[in-house]
Each structure stands twice: as C-alpha cells, then as structure tokens.
Amino acid sequence: MNLIASTSTFSFYTLISRILGYVRDILIAIFLGTSVFADAFFVAFRLPNTFRRLFAEGTFNAAFIPSYAGELAKNKKVADNFAKNIFSLLFIILLFLVLVAEIFMPQLIFLIAPGFYKDPEKLRLAIDLSRITFPFLFFICLASFFAAILNSYNKFAAAAAAPIILNVILIGSLFFSQWVNISNVLILSYGVSLAGFLQLIVLLFFVRKNFKPSLDIKIKIDRKIKFFFSKLLPSIFSSGVTQINILVGTIIASFQAGAVSYLYYADRVYQINLAVAGIAVGTVMLPQLSKYVKNNNFEQISNLQNRALELCLFLSIPAATALVLASEEIVTSLFGYGSFNLESVNNTAIALTFFAFGVPAFSILKIFSNYFFARNDTKTPFYLSVFSVLLNIVISVSFFNKLGFVVIPIATSFSSWINVFLHFYLIKKRNFYYFDKTLIYKFPRMILSAVVMGIILYLLLGFFADKFSYNESWKFIYLFIIVIISLFSYLLISNFSGAFKFKDIKLK
C-alpha cells in the first residue's frame, strides 16, 4: 500500500468536492448573505449534514471496517451475510428515525436552535425547510454503508467523489431558482434531499461488483450484529466529536442574530484542510491498520501510524498558519459579495481565526481515534469525546453573554486540543504507539518550514493589502496567487530542510 497514492486519490475527489462546496457557499452568500433565510436554511441543512459527516467521514468506517475486513479475510460469504444484516437493520432504523423526525420537527428545531423561538417567522421557516431536507439523512447514511464496503476493498475513489453530487445539485438549484418564481431557500432544500438520493444510487452502482445488497425484515440479531452496534454508537460520538461541537455551537449561536451564518461560513473554510489532512488520511489508513493489527504485524503497525501522523501534521500545520494570518482576506475573497456585507466578512473572519487554532487538533483526532478503532476499542474515544463536548458546552455557555458568538470557535478549538492530549496520554499508556526516529527528525523541520512560509505569506498580504478591500472585484485572483506562492514556498522549504519527502510515505 502507498499511503500517499491512496490518500491522493481520496484527497483529489474530496478537494474537487470542497472547491465546488466553496462555489456553492459563495453563491449562497451572494443570494442569502447572513439573513433570516440564511440562518433558517443553515439550521435545516446542519442537522442532516451533521449526520452525513458523522457517518461518511469516519464513523461508520470505524465501526464497520474492522469487523467486515476481519470476516472478509476468513470467508467472503460469511462477510457478505454479515453486511446484508447490517444493511437491513440500518434501512429499518433510518426509515423509522426520519418518520419520527418529520412528525416531531418543531421539537427537534427547538433542541438545535432554541434561539429561533424569539423569531416566529425564522422558526416557522426553519421547521418547513428541515422537513424537506431531513430525508437526506436516510439516503446518505445508506450511501455511507456502501462507501465503507468499497473502502474495505481499498477502493476509495467512488466514495470520495460521491459528495461532488451534493454541491453540483445545490449550485444548479440556486441558478434554477433565478429562472422560476419559487423561493431559492425552498429549491435549495429540495436539492439537498435529491442529492442524497443520487449519491445513494451512484454508490450502489459501484458497489455491485463486490457486494449485492438485499433487504430482509427477518434479521437474526447474532453476536456479530450486537458487537457491531456496540461499537457503532460510541464511534458516532467519538469520531464525529468535531461535528458535534459545531452542532453545539449552532445551538448556542441561535440566540444571536446572524451568528449561525457566521459560524457556518467559517466552518466551511477550514473544512477543506480537515478533509485532506484528517479525514482522507484517516479513512485510507484504517482498513490497512485493521489488517496489520489483526495479524499482529507490529513493525508495519508502527510505520503506518507514524507515517499517517506525519502526513497529517505536514498538511495541517501550514494550513492553520495560513488561516490565522489571512482569515479576513480569505473570507472577503470567497464570500464578500452581494448580500454578504462588510460586517458579515469581519465577524466570519473572527470566527475563522479562532477555528484555525484548532485545525491541527481536528485533524490529529481523526488519526489518533483510528489507533483505538483498529483495535476494536470505540469506548475509550467515546468517553474522551464526551468530556470534550461537555467542556465545550461549559466554556461556551459560561462566556456567551460576555463574548457572543466568538466564544464558540474558541471553546471548540480549546476542547479539541484537550481531547488530543488525552488521546495521546492513553495511547502511550497502552503502548499503542511510539514516535519513530523519522517523525522526531521531521517534526521540528515542519514547524520551521511553516514559520518561514508564514513570514512569506505575511509579507505578500501586506504587499497586496489594497487589493482586498470589500469592493475590489478581483480579490479572489490575488488570493489565489498568494496561496500558490505560499504553498510552493512551503513545499520547497520542506524539501530543503528535510521536513517531508513523499517517498518516505510508501508502505510495504
């Protein structure tokens, strides 16, 4: 296995998806800004999309792949029977959840956006839009099941490419709304559910060669099924702790006008690095790490874990540096048009700056949690994640009245770093991991390379400062130029300093 090659495949399609996601959000910012309609749509989108991230970005993989891969190594027929039972149970459970949510949507909105009850119009709109978007949950969770099957066979392309459909559909929905006399938020909401359905169909097409799903209401709940769900429920919480923290932030932010939108746009910016540095690396490493653990290949286990962490740090450290230094320029270049006014730019940039300090932590957690998941331990990351979320809530609630929405990214980043340190302490205590000489050699050189890149970036931002005024039409072009120069400088410095060489990531 070549970690770089597999991660590059996954990252390429993920990158395309996130770029299209930026285009989508730029258009939403232009048409909706941080208005009542924007807040209502983002809440309606947040709930099913949080589940998408929880399932698609590691959680289901964490519980399913170690069990399925273990069965697959012994007997494919037995493995497929196990998978068919899981599929049938998921289908029934998800259908039930969606039906219940549709009935009790007002109560559900009260839970995730209690502040909306101060504004009856916003509340009513959020309920209506949420009922339209929620079926997305059913489709995308089943799609994630098929993605996990493909990942078990080391086929990452289709699963990584599928989310592109969501962004294409939503972009198309926004343009379509300009041609018909129908509310753009209404069409956007229908587009969410349609995109989920299409992703399911596409992944079903690709999975057919390896697995043929079938629905059976007569399910035998055997030891293997019980074991899987005992692992799934904790992994939902632990693997998706960052998304849960964001959801908590949305709940608290609903009490301040526009804050939900500020946090949404800031979240969208840093997610591209998390997708590449954390999710992509974590998704690719888990199937192989599970096999190594199963076979007690200690040397390969150590090498894979160190190389995965190395790649994660190499990608996340410069990203965090850039986001801290250029938050305002990034936000105004991506979203500073139309209904997205100067106040929205400034507030979103503030949120992004504090989220940026947590970017390495968000990514590292995706790697560290896999050390436990590969060993069929989902309870430890679960307990640590519960503590992290509670810490986030305490900080956010305690200081919200004084600091406003700013406290939410601060609390999210701080609690995530505490979670990283706790993960690392237990990993070391259980002898799951030790730093090898290569990582110890390269880490300070990564820091040095990121610092030098940061200086270059700071100077470039100063040189082009007048090009990033709110009314500047070509500011995105200047941002692109600065990003390319900074990225090239980081890669060049890293190569000369010995911080990172792609050939070192090849795993045998």
WOFENBEL-V76296 format. One record per residue. PSI is psi in whole degrees, -180 to 180 (none if undefined). Layout:
PSI + PSI
This chain:
135 + 108 + -41 + -47 + -48 + -43 + -38 + -42 + -50 + -45 + -36 + -52 + -36 + -41 + -44 + -45 + -45 + -36 + -46 + -33 + -39 + -44 + -45 + -49 + -31 + -44 + -41 + -41 + -40 + -45 + -33 + -27 + -131 + 38 + -180 + -41 + -39 + -48 + -44 + -44 + -42 + -34 + -43 + -33 + -32 + -43 + -57 + -32 + -31 + -43 + -36 + -47 + -38 + -44 + -50 + -28 + 48 + -34 + -54 + -40 + -45 + -38 + -37 + -46 + -47 + -39 + -48 + -44 + -37 + -43 + -38 + -36 + -26 + -54 + 118 + -38 + -45 + -42 + -43 + -37 + -41 + -47 + -39 + -39 + -42 + -44 + -46 + -43 + -44 + -44 + -49 + -46 + -45 + -41 + -43 + -45 + -43 + -44 + -44 + -44 + -40 + -38 + -42 + 32 + -40 + -41 + -36 + -41 + -36 + -36 + -41 + -16 + 62 + -27 + -21 + -20 + -11 + -20 + 96 + -37 + -47 + -41 + -49 + -42 + -42 + -40 + -47 + -45 + -36 + -36 + -30 + -40 + -22 + -32 + -19 + -37 + -46 + -50 + -45 + -30 + -39 + -38 + -38 + -32 + -47 + -36 + -40 + -38 + -48 + -43 + -32 + -26 + 16 + 33 + 103 + -17 + -53 + -43 + -38 + -32 + -26 + -42 + -17 + -34 + -43 + -48 + -38 + -45 + -44 + -38 + -46 + -37 + -40 + -43 + -40 + -37 + -21 + -17 + -18 + 159 + 58 + 143 + 135 + -34 + -31 + -46 + -39 + -43 + -43 + -35 + -34 + -51 + -39 + -43 + -40 + -43 + -44 + -37 + -41 + -45 + -44 + -47 + -32 + -39 + -44 + -28 + -14 + -34 + -27 + -24 + 132 + 105 + 152 + 145 + 124 + 117 + -16 + 88 + 130 + 112 + 86 + -174 + -39 + -41 + -45 + -41 + -43 + -49 + -27 + -27 + -33 + -49 + -46 + -36 + -30 + -43 + -47 + -45 + -28 + 27 + -37 + -44 + -36 + -41 + -40 + -41 + -42 + -42 + -40 + -43 + -48 + -40 + -21 + -15 + -5 + 127 + 128 + -16 + -37 + -42 + -42 + -47 + -37 + -50 + -39 + -43 + -41 + -35 + -49 + -14 + -27 + -38 + -40 + -38 + -40 + -49 + -32 + -60 + -48 + -51 + -45 + -41 + -42 + -38 + -30 + -49 + -44 + -40 + -39 + -40 + -43 + -42 + -40 + -38 + 3 + 39 + 80 + -39 + -44 + -36 + -50 + -44 + -45 + -46 + -43 + -41 + -36 + -46 + -40 + -47 + -41 + -48 + -40 + -34 + -36 + -34 + -51 + -32 + -45 + -42 + -47 + -41 + -36 + -45 + -33 + 26 + -46 + -43 + -38 + -47 + -46 + -32 + -36 + -42 + -12 + 64 + 160 + -123 + -10 + 93 + -179 + -38 + -41 + -40 + -50 + -44 + -40 + -38 + -39 + -46 + -43 + -41 + -47 + -33 + -37 + -36 + -23 + -5 + -49 + -38 + -44 + -41 + -44 + -38 + -36 + -32 + -51 + -40 + -32 + -28 + -36 + -45 + -41 + -22 + 19 + 31 + 99 + -13 + -42 + -52 + -32 + -51 + -41 + -39 + -38 + -46 + -43 + -45 + -43 + -41 + -43 + -46 + -46 + -47 + -47 + -47 + -39 + -35 + 4 + -42 + -32 + -43 + -17 + -153 + -21 + -32 + -25 + -52 + -32 + -49 + -39 + -46 + -45 + -48 + -32 + -39 + -40 + -40 + -41 + -48 + -38 + -42 + -48 + -41 + -46 + -34 + -46 + -40 + -35 + 5 + 36 + -19 + 147 + 148 + 130 + 170 + -35 + -47 + -41 + -38 + -41 + -29 + -52 + -29 + -32 + -44 + -46 + -45 + -41 + -38 + -47 + -43 + -40 + -40 + -45 + -44 + -44 + -44 + -40 + -41 + -39 + -40 + -38 + 18 + -42 + -13 + -5 + 20 + 155 + -36 + 1 + 124 + -30 + 21 + -32 + -38 + -43 + -37 + -44 + -44 + -45 + -42 + -45 + -45 + -44 + -43 + -46 + -41 + -40 + -45 + -41 + -47 + -40 + -39 + -46 + -35 + -14 + 18 + -32 + 133 + 127 + -32 + -22 + -13 + -2 + 127 + 136 + none
